[in-house]
Amino acid sequence: MRTKIVCTIGPASESEELLRALMRAGMDVARLNMSHGNHEDHGRRLELVRKVAAEEHQLVAVMADLQGPKFRVGDLPVEGLQLVKGALIVLFDPGREKPTVGPDVQLAPMPHPELIAAMRSGNRVLIDDGVLELRVVENPTAAGSVRCAVVAGGQLLARKGVSVPGAKVAVSSLTPKDKIDLNWAVAHGVDAVALSFVRAADDIRELRALINVQCEDASKSPYIVAKIEKPEALKDFDNILKVTDIVMVARGDLGVETSAQEVPFYQKKIIRECVRAGVPVITATQMLQSMIHSPSPTRAEASDVANAVLDGTDAIMLSAESASGEYPLESVQTMQSIATRAEAEGRSGVAATTDWHMVCKQSMSGDDIATAMAVAAVEIAEDVGAKAIVCLTHSGSTARMVARLRPVVPIIALSPNARTCMLTAFMSSVQAIHMQHVTEVQAMFDMSIKSLRDHGYVSEGDRVVIVAGVPIGRGAGTTNLVKVQVV
């Protein structure tokens, strides 16, 4: 399978036996959701993932997903509040004096004074992923409360998430909790850090600056995943794409912050722009939601996974399905099966749509030698029936340039940089081999072929296309060599 699978690791999937089964079924990235659990829980899971991956001889990246400024309802009685359509409710800051209201008006604590202050008359207030909806009927008071009318009622429980689309909240994408979690993640050497509720490229720059301070060795600093789930991020997406390492289409909050009807089209646009730029992209949220409690997906979910693959996504993600669901292994197996089928149809079947060669060639500038070499390598590999396209890369740039063309021929990235090898866990079609650093070109070729044979990727008589930048080790964007070699 070419599409990568990200699995959230939680109580349902943290045993050694199950982690081994998940890896064998196709897990490429283990996600630690910092919104749940504590550092002890995550540390135990991280160590076990690394132990099992080493025993299985697999490269499995670990991604820490920061919670971000998630707004939630405050403490309520266990039974919560029953909201009735048309009724009034006052949201108030529990850190200040409780407001006095009439007998027909309910009160709910909102421990986020910055969110209350940002609300304006007419704003929609969505709770529990939009299951409940309020409408602000008056601007907030100086005492830190705001009056709302219930548009869509139901049971309001404590700690449910709150979103106010369009509200300009004066808060950083990195909360104090995130900074503590980031310290832990960097200290434990995670391979990637996902930033929630990104609004602009400056949010990514802020996170990178913190990582650079905490990580003395730049060669070991985690990659950054920009989660696109706010309208502001869509507006600044071109700039975000220039500064992030990986993108995630976080469809849950994106659907709440915008509208569910728009999400499929945002997904397609984001994936297309990521592939064009050579930036790995993950499609996430509720892909196999019913499999939290069912051993098989709905037909709509099967279509959703397949369409994400056909859109060109590098990776697809499981959240509660693998973290707390009843069928974590079956979820991975199902996702793997659907993706494999979609890949076959997307290349030559009835579902074939996007010509990624043409998309990427159209984005080339006149002096874009690296892209020209990648395009040539893919075309040559297909013409000569190559067994693999071999990318000799230090930064991962060569592999990214080839992978974005979505070739039929498998891509093998060989790198002396362990960090770069982990980046390929997020990249469609790419498998990585960690190899010794050499500076002499012919020695590099010889070692590459030996590594491929040792790992069982090729045998005598096979043809491979080698792509590299020489002189060796000059850095990203210096790909300038294509060679056909018979093993």
DAHUFEN-V16530 format. One record per residue. N is the residue number from 1. SS is DSSP state (hx for helix, st for strand, lp for the rest). PHI is phi in whole degrees, 0 to 359 (* if undefined). PSI is psi in whole degrees, -180 to 180 (* if undefined). Layout:
n: <N/N>
ss: <SS/SS>
phi: <PHI/PHI>
psi: <PSI/PSI>
//
This chain:
n: <1/2/3/4/5/6/7/8/9/10/11/12/13/14/15/16/17/18/19/20/21/22/23/24/25/26/27/28/29/30/31/32/33/34/35/36/37/38/39/40/41/42/43/44/45/46/47/48/49/50/51/52/53/54/55/56/57/58/59/60/61/62/63/64/65/66/67/68/69/70/71/72/73/74/75/76/77/78/79/80/81/82/83/84/85/86/87/88/89/90/91/92/93/94/95/96/97/98/99/100/101/102/103/104/105/106/107/108/109/110/111/112/113/114/115/116/117/118/119/120/121/122/123/124/125/126/127/128/129/130/131/132/133/134/135/136/137/138/139/140/141/142/143/144/145/146/147/148/149/150/151/152/153/154/155/156/157/158/159/160/161/162/163/164/165/166/167/168/169/170/171/172/173/174/175/176/177/178/179/180/181/182/183/184/185/186/187/188/189/190/191/192/193/194/195/196/197/198/199/200/201/202/203/204/205/206/207/208/209/210/211/212/213/214/215/216/217/218/219/220/221/222/223/224/225/226/227/228/229/230/231/232/233/234/235/236/237/238/239/240/241/242/243/244/245/246/247/248/249/250/251/252/253/254/255/256/257/258/259/260/261/262/263/264/265/266/267/268/269/270/271/272/273/274/275/276/277/278/279/280/281/282/283/284/285/286/287/288/289/290/291/292/293/294/295/296/297/298/299/300/301/302/303/304/305/306/307/308/309/310/311/312/313/314/315/316/317/318/319/320/321/322/323/324/325/326/327/328/329/330/331/332/333/334/335/336/337/338/339/340/341/342/343/344/345/346/347/348/349/350/351/352/353/354/355/356/357/358/359/360/361/362/363/364/365/366/367/368/369/370/371/372/373/374/375/376/377/378/379/380/381/382/383/384/385/386/387/388/389/390/391/392/393/394/395/396/397/398/399/400/401/402/403/404/405/406/407/408/409/410/411/412/413/414/415/416/417/418/419/420/421/422/423/424/425/426/427/428/429/430/431/432/433/434/435/436/437/438/439/440/441/442/443/444/445/446/447/448/449/450/451/452/453/454/455/456/457/458/459/460/461/462/463/464/465/466/467/468/469/470/471/472/473/474/475/476/477/478/479/480/481/482/483/484/485/486/487>
ss: <lp/lp/lp/st/st/st/st/st/lp/lp/lp/lp/lp/lp/lp/hx/hx/hx/hx/hx/hx/hx/hx/hx/hx/lp/st/st/st/st/st/st/st/lp/lp/lp/lp/lp/hx/hx/hx/hx/hx/hx/hx/hx/hx/hx/hx/hx/hx/hx/hx/hx/hx/hx/lp/lp/lp/lp/st/st/st/st/st/lp/lp/lp/lp/lp/st/st/lp/lp/lp/lp/lp/lp/lp/lp/st/st/st/lp/lp/lp/lp/st/st/st/st/st/lp/lp/lp/lp/lp/lp/lp/lp/lp/lp/lp/lp/st/st/st/st/st/lp/lp/lp/hx/hx/hx/hx/hx/hx/lp/lp/lp/lp/lp/st/st/st/st/lp/lp/lp/lp/st/st/st/st/st/lp/lp/lp/lp/lp/lp/lp/lp/st/st/st/st/st/st/st/st/lp/st/st/st/lp/lp/lp/lp/st/st/st/lp/lp/lp/lp/lp/lp/lp/lp/lp/lp/lp/lp/hx/hx/hx/hx/hx/hx/hx/hx/hx/hx/hx/hx/lp/lp/lp/lp/st/st/st/st/lp/lp/lp/lp/lp/hx/hx/hx/hx/hx/hx/hx/hx/hx/hx/hx/hx/hx/hx/lp/lp/lp/hx/hx/hx/lp/lp/st/st/st/st/st/st/lp/lp/hx/hx/hx/hx/hx/lp/hx/hx/hx/hx/hx/hx/hx/lp/lp/st/st/st/st/st/hx/hx/hx/hx/hx/hx/hx/lp/lp/hx/hx/hx/hx/hx/hx/hx/hx/hx/hx/hx/hx/hx/hx/hx/hx/hx/hx/lp/lp/st/st/st/st/st/lp/lp/lp/lp/hx/hx/hx/hx/lp/lp/lp/lp/lp/lp/hx/hx/hx/hx/hx/hx/hx/hx/hx/hx/hx/hx/hx/lp/lp/lp/st/st/st/st/lp/hx/hx/hx/hx/lp/lp/lp/lp/hx/hx/hx/hx/hx/hx/hx/hx/hx/hx/hx/hx/hx/hx/hx/hx/hx/hx/hx/hx/hx/lp/lp/lp/lp/lp/lp/lp/hx/hx/hx/hx/hx/hx/hx/lp/lp/lp/lp/lp/lp/hx/hx/hx/hx/hx/hx/hx/hx/hx/hx/hx/hx/hx/hx/hx/hx/lp/lp/lp/st/st/st/st/st/lp/lp/lp/lp/hx/hx/hx/hx/hx/hx/hx/lp/lp/lp/lp/lp/lp/lp/st/st/st/st/st/lp/lp/hx/hx/hx/hx/hx/hx/hx/hx/hx/lp/lp/lp/st/st/st/st/st/lp/lp/lp/lp/lp/lp/hx/hx/hx/hx/hx/hx/hx/hx/hx/hx/hx/hx/hx/hx/lp/lp/lp/lp/lp/lp/lp/lp/st/st/st/st/st/st/lp/lp/lp/lp/lp/lp/lp/lp/lp/lp/lp/lp/st/st/st/st/st/st/lp>
phi: <*/267/289/271/241/256/244/282/262/212/305/280/226/266/281/299/298/287/299/297/293/295/295/292/279/132/292/251/226/259/262/256/275/288/287/230/78/238/296/296/300/294/297/296/292/298/298/289/301/294/297/291/299/295/293/273/57/239/268/241/282/244/243/266/257/289/291/76/283/277/270/223/296/281/289/223/303/306/283/72/239/265/268/250/307/93/285/255/217/251/268/224/279/292/278/238/296/293/289/266/227/288/294/263/249/271/237/222/287/228/283/221/303/293/287/301/297/276/286/225/308/100/298/274/243/256/237/59/58/88/297/251/225/243/232/292/254/216/299/299/277/294/275/87/220/216/265/226/252/279/265/233/270/145/272/264/253/298/68/285/292/233/225/234/305/92/287/265/267/278/211/286/290/251/275/304/297/300/294/293/296/295/304/296/298/294/298/264/68/297/273/209/235/262/257/276/55/298/246/205/301/297/297/292/298/297/296/296/297/295/297/297/290/277/252/294/261/299/290/244/288/289/287/253/252/270/274/265/213/229/302/298/293/296/290/254/298/302/285/300/298/283/245/266/265/217/238/237/274/270/288/297/289/298/290/280/287/249/204/300/294/273/303/302/280/297/302/298/295/297/298/300/291/294/297/301/273/75/254/303/227/252/256/224/91/58/292/229/307/294/282/299/236/233/283/220/276/281/295/295/293/300/295/297/297/298/293/297/294/295/293/109/301/282/218/234/236/254/250/296/305/259/276/222/284/274/225/297/291/297/295/294/299/294/298/297/295/295/296/299/294/295/298/295/288/291/279/215/269/294/267/300/228/272/266/292/304/292/302/286/295/293/270/287/263/298/253/276/294/300/293/300/293/296/299/298/298/294/295/295/302/288/291/264/67/295/285/200/258/257/256/269/216/262/267/98/299/299/297/296/294/283/297/292/277/49/289/289/285/300/249/245/262/249/215/279/259/298/298/298/301/289/299/294/296/259/252/302/75/255/246/240/232/276/235/292/281/227/247/268/299/295/297/296/298/298/293/297/297/299/297/297/292/299/269/79/281/220/222/302/95/291/257/230/251/259/238/202/243/234/302/291/81/282/117/295/79/248/300/213/221/230/222/263/227/265/289>
psi: <141/-37/136/153/128/126/128/127/126/-161/-31/-13/18/2/153/-42/-45/-38/-40/-41/-38/-42/-42/-27/-16/8/127/-28/133/120/130/112/105/-5/-19/151/178/178/-32/-45/-50/-37/-42/-43/-41/-46/-39/-39/-47/-40/-49/-40/-41/-42/-32/-3/43/148/107/114/154/126/125/122/107/147/-41/-179/72/122/138/153/148/-163/138/165/158/-40/-10/-158/140/111/131/134/131/-16/166/146/141/123/131/157/113/-10/-4/-180/136/128/154/129/166/170/-22/6/129/160/137/130/140/93/44/78/-30/-32/-44/-44/-27/-12/146/153/129/-18/144/138/112/130/142/54/33/3/-40/142/133/162/126/127/-16/148/153/151/165/-20/1/41/161/137/134/157/144/121/-46/113/-174/-167/121/117/160/149/14/146/147/137/141/88/132/-16/135/94/126/80/145/153/-16/110/168/-38/-42/-40/-36/-44/-37/-43/-45/-45/-45/-43/-30/6/37/158/-24/151/126/130/120/152/43/136/-31/168/-30/-29/-40/-41/-39/-45/-42/-38/-41/-41/-43/-34/-41/-26/103/-34/106/-27/-9/5/143/152/156/131/119/115/120/106/11/148/-35/-36/-35/-38/-32/22/-39/-40/-37/-41/-28/-22/-12/164/-34/152/144/128/97/87/-21/-64/-28/-39/-28/-43/-28/-105/150/-33/-28/-20/-45/-34/-35/-42/-49/-43/-45/-47/-45/-44/-35/-45/-43/-38/-9/29/121/142/135/136/127/164/117/32/-39/48/-40/-21/2/-36/-1/143/-4/153/168/164/-35/-39/-40/-42/-37/-48/-46/-42/-34/-41/-44/-30/-22/11/147/-38/155/147/143/137/-101/-25/-41/-20/-42/2/173/-14/60/-43/-43/-33/-44/-44/-40/-45/-42/-43/-45/-44/-42/-42/-43/-38/-41/-42/-35/-25/-42/-2/-162/-20/1/126/-67/130/95/-28/-50/-41/-46/-36/-34/-24/-2/144/168/-27/19/77/-39/-45/-40/-42/-39/-44/-44/-42/-43/-44/-42/-45/-42/-36/-38/3/41/147/-31/156/120/118/115/111/142/-44/-17/-6/-43/-46/-39/-41/-36/-42/-33/-15/-7/58/158/-35/133/150/128/119/125/125/144/-6/113/-35/-43/-40/-38/-29/-34/-16/-19/-1/126/138/-6/130/149/149/128/119/164/146/130/156/-16/131/-50/-37/-36/-44/-47/-44/-35/-47/-41/-43/-41/-42/-42/-34/1/15/-28/163/175/134/-16/150/139/152/122/132/132/172/125/145/152/140/21/-16/-179/147/17/17/123/14/134/131/136/128/137/130/*>
//
